[in-house]
Amino acid sequence: MNAKNPNQRGLGYTNRREMLQRAGAGFGSLALSSLMQQGGGADQRLDAISEGLHHHPTAKSVIFLFMEGGPSHIDLFDPKPELEKLAGKPLPASFGPIITPMGEYDAPLMPSNRKWAQHGESGLWVSDWLPHTAEHMDDIAVIRSCWGNGLNHSNGVCQMNSGSILGGRPSLGSWVTYGLGTANENLPTFVVIEDGDGHVINGPRNWSAGFMPASYQGIAINGGKTPIDFLKTPDKVGVDRQSAKLRLLNEINKQHHELRSSDSELEARIKSYELAFRMQAEAPEAVDLSQETERTQAMYGIDDKETASFGKNCLLARRLVERGVRFVQLYHGAGSKWDSHSAIEKNHGKMCLTSDRPVAGLLKDLKERGLLDSTLVVWGGEFGRTPMSEKGDGRDHNAYGFTMWMAGGGVQGGQTVGKTDEIGLHAIEDRLHVHDLHATILHMLGVDHWKLVYAHQGRPERSTQNEGNVCKKILKNA
């Protein structure tokens, strides 16, 4: 091979730009153009979309606080005095037949043991399990009328992430990545953080890109001492040596890819190497919590062993959105730890203790830094719990009606949206299916879910599966 001839393909002369321009008789240059547009910054990308398809966003990023396992709405945000009157009695026939995973539909009704109070100028009801979150109710819209189709954890978590109880579709974060592109080319667009040593049910399928190219999938990092493994270049290697290795690896991958252009996994792997190299310059600073003041760390509960783990993850989420990451999903109770088929007092008592202060700290910190207006915070699980008892002191899964809340990013706080029946079993007013929730989240990001289309196997695919409506009542100045 003649090293002096730049037209002769060799390790020293074929770069990514040239490969993209040559690939597919020049169609690869379209991908290159897309990548270059994504590097233009968040505002430029959003403006381009609003001019062509969509509308001006009220939020630039999302932090989704996923309470995995199913938090009990009727013990946290949706008080039901009628349960006190019906305690110990079977479910009245007027509520109709229902299906529960454990068959507890004929079990006696169980009242909440919580103490309830109204908070803020808005007077929203919150139980004594969440005293810190209760301080921020004027910024929160409590959505009491959510419902879905997933009766067990696997399909419930799958639907809350992808809109479908069946695997194989892109996650909401992947749709955001596809629709908006990156706001910081040196950090991932979509980040997932599982807490402690738990692993969320379904695993990476929850942040998968489904039928989209794999490059749109979420990047999982951990909440430990080293959130991103193998990020630091070993001292003995050095930048120059590593760059040479990556160039060689890239060239080998490119030559392999030319014969397998339809393999999105390979293309995603190539992009991941490039992103990993760029991340080595910016990511170490982004995940370095030691840069935060003692006051800020205490705000998140990092000074308390009970709240330190999730507190660090919430603080990390703030640092990521501050640097342009569009979609951050935090799992609290990864491994369905919010599940409480028995001993709900012990289970929920612990889960609320370890999450309440960090969540409140996140809201307070975002607001103090002027980030809450541009950051949509979403809280909720895959479903709620039944008003009927299970095993005497627990509650079964309830996808017929449950509570989630949103704050910041264009949300009108200090209000409740929708309601469940008098015992908290069914959503009956302003019912919001998971598809409606996703449509509303995308709307606040400036994306019209009807116009965000990905062509797959000859037909248009949408994030909400051709369903869903934006809930205008949640929005400020709607």
C-alpha positions in Angstrom: 0.0 0.0 0.0 1.5 3.3 -1.0 1.5 5.6 2.1 2.2 8.6 -0.1 -1.0 8.2 -2.2 -3.9 9.7 -0.3 -6.4 8.2 -2.8 -5.3 4.7 -1.9 -7.4 3.4 1.0 -5.3 2.8 4.1 -5.3 3.1 7.8 -3.9 6.6 7.7 -6.3 8.2 5.2 -9.9 6.9 5.5 -11.8 8.8 8.1 -15.4 8.7 9.3 -16.4 11.7 7.2 -15.0 10.1 4.0 -16.6 6.7 4.9 -20.0 8.4 5.4 -19.8 10.4 2.2 -18.9 7.2 0.1 -21.3 4.8 1.8 -24.4 3.9 -0.2 -23.5 6.0 -3.2 -23.4 9.2 -1.1 -26.4 8.6 1.1 -24.0 8.3 4.0 -23.5 12.0 3.8 -27.1 12.5 4.9 -26.1 10.8 8.2 -23.0 13.0 8.4 -25.2 16.1 7.9 -27.5 14.9 10.7 -24.6 14.4 13.0 -23.2 17.9 12.2 -26.7 19.4 12.8 -26.8 17.7 16.2 -23.6 19.2 17.2 -25.0 22.7 16.6 -26.5 22.9 20.1 -29.9 22.4 21.8 -31.5 25.8 20.8 -30.5 25.5 17.2 -31.9 22.0 16.9 -35.1 22.9 18.7 -35.7 26.0 16.6 -35.2 24.0 13.4 -37.8 21.5 14.5 -40.3 24.2 15.5 -40.0 25.9 12.2 -40.7 22.7 10.3 -43.0 20.4 12.3 -43.5 21.2 15.9 -43.8 24.0 18.4 -41.7 26.0 20.9 -40.8 23.9 23.9 -41.4 24.7 27.6 -38.7 22.2 28.7 -35.3 21.3 27.5 -34.8 18.2 29.5 -36.6 15.5 31.6 -35.7 13.9 34.8 -38.0 10.8 35.3 -38.0 9.6 38.9 -39.2 6.0 38.4 -40.4 4.4 41.7 -40.2 0.8 40.5 -42.6 -1.7 42.0 -45.8 0.4 42.3 -46.2 3.1 45.0 -49.5 3.3 46.7 -51.4 6.4 45.6 -54.0 6.0 48.3 -51.3 6.1 50.9 -49.3 9.0 49.4 -51.3 11.6 47.3 -54.9 10.5 47.0 -56.7 10.3 50.4 -59.9 8.2 50.5 -62.1 8.8 53.6 -64.6 6.3 52.1 -62.1 3.5 52.8 -62.4 4.3 56.5 -66.1 3.7 56.3 -65.8 0.5 54.2 -62.8 -1.0 56.1 -63.0 -4.7 56.4 -65.9 -5.1 53.9 -65.6 -6.8 50.5 -65.4 -4.7 47.4 -68.9 -3.6 46.5 -70.3 -5.1 43.3 -71.0 -1.6 42.0 -67.3 -1.3 41.2 -67.5 -4.1 38.7 -65.3 -7.1 38.1 -61.6 -6.5 38.1 -58.5 -8.6 37.5 -55.5 -8.5 39.9 -52.3 -10.5 39.6 -52.8 -12.2 43.0 -56.6 -12.6 42.7 -57.3 -10.3 45.7 -60.3 -8.7 44.1 -62.6 -10.2 46.8 -60.3 -9.4 49.7 -61.6 -6.9 52.4 -61.0 -3.2 51.8 -58.1 -1.7 53.8 -58.0 1.9 54.9 -54.8 4.0 54.9 -53.0 4.3 58.2 -51.5 7.6 57.2 -52.0 11.1 58.6 -52.9 13.6 55.9 -52.4 17.3 55.7 -52.8 20.1 53.1 -49.7 21.9 52.0 -48.6 25.1 50.4 -50.9 27.9 49.2 -52.6 25.4 46.9 -53.6 23.2 49.8 -52.7 19.9 48.1 -53.1 16.7 50.2 -50.0 14.7 51.0 -49.5 12.0 53.6 -47.0 12.0 56.4 -44.8 9.6 54.5 -43.5 12.4 52.3 -42.9 15.4 54.5 -40.1 16.9 52.4 -41.9 16.5 49.0 -44.9 18.1 50.7 -43.0 21.4 51.0 -43.0 21.7 47.2 -46.6 21.1 46.3 -47.1 24.6 44.8 -44.7 23.5 42.1 -46.2 20.1 41.5 -49.2 19.0 39.5 -50.6 15.8 41.0 -52.2 13.6 38.4 -54.6 11.3 40.2 -56.2 9.6 37.1 -53.4 7.7 35.5 -54.1 4.2 34.1 -52.4 1.6 32.0 -52.6 -2.0 30.7 -49.8 -3.7 32.6 -51.0 -5.9 35.4 -47.6 -7.3 36.4 -44.2 -5.6 36.9 -42.7 -6.7 33.6 -45.4 -5.4 31.3 -46.2 -2.4 33.5 -42.6 -1.2 33.5 -42.3 -2.0 29.8 -45.4 0.1 29.0 -44.4 3.1 31.2 -41.1 3.2 29.3 -42.1 2.3 25.8 -45.9 2.7 25.6 -46.4 -1.0 25.0 -46.7 -4.0 27.4 -44.8 -6.0 24.8 -41.1 -5.6 24.3 -39.4 -4.4 21.1 -40.5 -0.8 20.9 -38.3 2.3 21.5 -38.3 3.8 24.9 -39.6 7.3 25.5 -36.0 8.5 26.0 -35.0 7.0 22.7 -37.9 8.9 21.0 -36.6 12.1 22.6 -33.1 11.3 21.3 -34.4 10.6 17.9 -36.6 13.7 17.7 -34.3 16.3 19.3 -30.7 15.0 18.9 -27.9 15.9 21.3 -27.4 19.1 23.1 -23.9 18.2 24.2 -21.9 16.0 21.8 -19.5 15.1 24.7 -22.2 13.5 26.8 -24.9 10.9 26.1 -28.4 12.3 25.2 -30.3 9.7 27.3 -28.9 8.4 30.6 -30.3 5.8 32.9 -29.3 5.3 36.6 -30.3 2.3 38.7 -30.0 2.8 42.5 -27.9 0.7 44.8 -27.2 -2.9 43.8 -30.6 -3.4 42.3 -31.5 -4.0 38.7 -34.8 -2.9 37.2 -37.0 -5.6 35.9 -36.6 -6.2 32.1 -33.1 -4.6 32.3 -31.8 -2.8 29.3 -35.0 -3.5 27.4 -36.5 -0.5 29.3 -34.1 2.0 27.7 -33.8 0.1 24.4 -34.1 1.8 21.0 -36.3 -1.0 19.8 -36.6 -1.0 16.0 -34.7 2.3 15.7 -30.9 2.3 15.2 -29.2 1.2 18.4 -27.4 4.6 18.7 -30.7 6.0 20.1 -30.8 3.7 23.2 -30.1 4.9 26.7 -26.7 4.8 28.3 -26.7 3.1 31.7 -24.4 4.4 34.4 -24.3 3.4 38.1 -24.7 5.4 41.2 -21.6 4.2 42.9 -18.2 5.8 43.5 -17.4 5.5 39.8 -20.6 6.2 37.9 -18.9 5.5 34.5 -16.5 2.6 34.4 -13.2 2.8 32.6 -13.6 6.5 31.9 -10.1 7.6 32.9 -7.3 6.9 30.6 -4.5 4.9 32.4 -1.5 7.1 32.9 0.8 4.6 31.2 -1.3 4.8 28.0 -1.6 8.5 27.4 -3.8 10.5 25.0 -1.7 10.1 21.9 -1.4 6.3 22.3 -5.1 5.9 23.0 -6.0 8.1 20.0 -3.9 6.0 17.7 -5.6 2.8 19.0 -9.0 4.3 18.5 -8.2 5.4 14.9 -7.0 1.9 14.1 -10.1 0.4 15.7 -12.4 2.8 13.9 -10.8 1.9 10.6 -11.3 -1.8 11.1 -14.9 -1.2 12.2 -15.6 1.0 9.1 -14.2 -1.6 6.7 -16.3 -4.2 8.4 -19.3 -1.9 8.3 -19.1 -1.3 4.6 -20.1 -4.9 4.0 -22.8 -4.8 6.6 -24.3 -1.3 6.3 -27.7 -2.4 7.7 -26.3 -3.4 11.0 -27.3 -0.6 13.4 -25.6 -2.4 16.3 -22.2 -2.0 14.6 -22.9 1.6 13.7 -23.9 2.2 17.3 -20.7 0.5 18.5 -18.6 2.8 16.3 -20.5 5.9 17.7 -20.1 4.6 21.2 -16.3 4.5 20.8 -16.3 8.0 19.5 -18.6 9.2 22.3 -16.5 7.4 24.9 -13.4 9.2 23.7 -15.1 12.6 23.8 -16.6 11.8 27.2 -13.1 11.4 28.7 -12.7 15.1 28.5 -16.1 16.2 30.0 -17.7 13.3 31.8 -15.3 13.1 34.7 -16.2 16.6 35.7 -19.9 16.1 35.1 -20.1 13.1 37.6 -17.7 14.6 40.2 -20.0 15.3 43.1 -17.1 16.5 45.3 -17.4 19.8 43.5 -20.7 20.5 45.2 -20.9 22.4 48.4 -21.7 20.7 51.7 -25.0 22.6 51.8 -26.0 21.3 48.4 -25.0 17.7 49.3 -27.0 18.0 52.5 -30.0 19.3 50.6 -30.1 15.9 48.8 -29.5 13.9 52.0 -26.0 12.7 51.1 -25.0 13.3 54.7 -27.4 10.6 55.9 -26.9 6.9 55.2 -30.6 6.3 54.6 -30.8 8.9 51.8 -27.2 9.1 50.6 -27.6 6.6 47.7 -30.6 8.0 46.0 -29.5 11.5 47.0 -26.3 11.1 45.0 -28.2 9.9 42.0 -30.6 12.9 42.1 -27.7 15.3 42.4 -26.0 13.5 39.5 -29.2 14.0 37.4 -29.1 17.7 38.1 -25.5 17.9 37.0 -26.2 16.0 33.8 -29.2 18.1 32.7 -27.2 21.2 33.6 -24.7 20.1 31.0 -27.2 19.3 28.3 -28.3 15.7 28.8 -31.9 15.7 27.6 -33.4 12.7 29.3 -32.3 11.2 32.7 -34.2 8.3 34.2 -33.6 7.5 37.8 -34.8 4.2 39.2 -35.6 4.1 42.9 -36.2 0.7 44.3 -34.8 -1.0 41.2 -35.8 -4.7 41.4 -39.5 -3.8 42.2 -38.7 -2.8 45.8 -41.8 -0.6 46.0 -43.9 -3.8 45.6 -45.9 -4.3 48.8 -48.1 -7.4 48.7 -47.6 -7.6 52.4 -46.3 -5.3 55.2 -46.9 -2.1 53.3 -46.2 -0.1 56.4 -42.7 -1.4 56.6 -42.1 -1.5 52.9 -43.4 2.0 52.0 -42.1 3.5 55.2 -38.6 2.5 54.1 -39.0 3.5 50.4 -40.4 6.9 51.3 -37.7 7.5 53.8 -34.9 6.8 51.3 -36.4 8.8 48.5 -38.4 11.7 49.9 -35.5 14.0 51.0 -33.5 13.5 47.8 -36.5 14.2 45.6 -37.3 17.3 47.5 -33.7 18.3 47.4 -33.7 18.0 43.6 -36.8 20.2 43.2 -35.3 22.8 45.6 -31.9 22.8 43.9 -33.3 23.0 40.4 -35.4 26.0 41.4 -32.6 27.8 43.2 -30.4 27.5 40.1 -33.1 28.6 37.7 -33.3 25.2 36.1 -36.7 24.1 37.2 -38.4 26.2 34.5 -36.5 24.3 31.8 -36.4 20.8 33.4 -39.5 18.6 33.5 -39.5 16.4 36.6 -41.8 13.3 36.5 -42.5 11.1 39.5 -44.3 7.7 39.5 -44.1 4.0 39.1 -45.5 1.4 36.7 -48.9 1.4 38.5 -50.5 1.9 41.9 -51.9 -0.3 44.6 -55.4 -1.7 45.3 -57.7 -0.5 48.0 -58.3 -4.2 48.8 -55.9 -5.8 51.3 -53.6 -8.6 50.4 -52.3 -11.0 53.1 -54.0 -8.7 55.6 -51.4 -5.9 55.6 -50.5 -5.3 51.9 -51.9 -4.2 48.6 -52.0 -5.8 45.2 -51.1 -4.1 41.8 -53.6 -1.5 40.5 -53.3 -0.3 36.9 -56.9 0.9 36.7 -56.2 4.1 38.5 -53.0 5.6 40.1 -51.1 8.8 40.8 -48.1 10.4 39.1 -46.9 14.0 39.4 -45.0 16.5 37.3 -43.1 19.7 38.1 -41.2 22.3 36.3 -40.7 22.5 32.5 -44.0 24.3 31.8 -46.2 22.5 34.4 -48.8 24.4 36.2 -48.0 23.5 39.8 -50.3 23.6 42.9 -53.1 21.6 41.3 -54.6 18.1 41.1 -55.6 16.7 37.7 -58.2 14.0 37.4 -59.5 11.8 40.1 -60.2 8.2 41.0 -63.4 6.8 42.5 -64.2 7.1 46.2 -62.0 4.2 47.1 -59.1 4.8 44.7 -59.7 1.8 42.4 -60.6 3.3 39.0 -59.6 6.5 37.3 -62.9 8.2 36.5 -62.3 11.8 35.6 -59.7 13.2 33.1 -58.3 9.7 32.7 -54.7 9.7 31.4 -53.4 6.6 29.8 -49.7 6.0 29.6 -49.9 7.2 26.0 -51.4 10.5 27.1 -48.6 10.9 29.7 -46.0 10.3 27.0 -47.7 12.7 24.6 -47.8 15.4 27.2 -44.1 14.9 28.1 -43.1 15.1 24.4 -45.3 18.2 24.0 -43.4 20.1 26.7 -40.2 19.2 24.9 -41.5 20.8 21.8 -42.4 17.6 20.1 -45.8 16.8 18.6 -46.2 13.0 19.1 -48.4 12.8 15.9 -45.6 14.3 13.8 -42.7 12.5 15.3 -42.6 9.5 12.9 -40.1 6.8 12.3 -40.6 4.6 9.2 -40.3 0.9 10.1 -41.0 -2.0 7.7 -42.9 0.2 5.4 -45.2 1.9 7.9 -45.0 5.0 10.0 -44.4 4.4 13.7 -45.1 6.9 16.5 -44.1 6.9 20.1 -47.7 6.6 21.3 -48.7 3.9 18.8 -51.2 6.3 17.1 -52.9 7.0 20.4 -52.7 9.5 23.2 -53.7 13.2 23.7 -51.8 16.0 25.4 -53.3 16.9 28.7 -53.6 20.7 28.5 -54.7 21.0 32.1 -51.2 20.1 33.3 -49.6 22.9 31.2 -49.0 26.4 32.4 -50.5 29.1 30.1 -52.2 26.4 28.0 
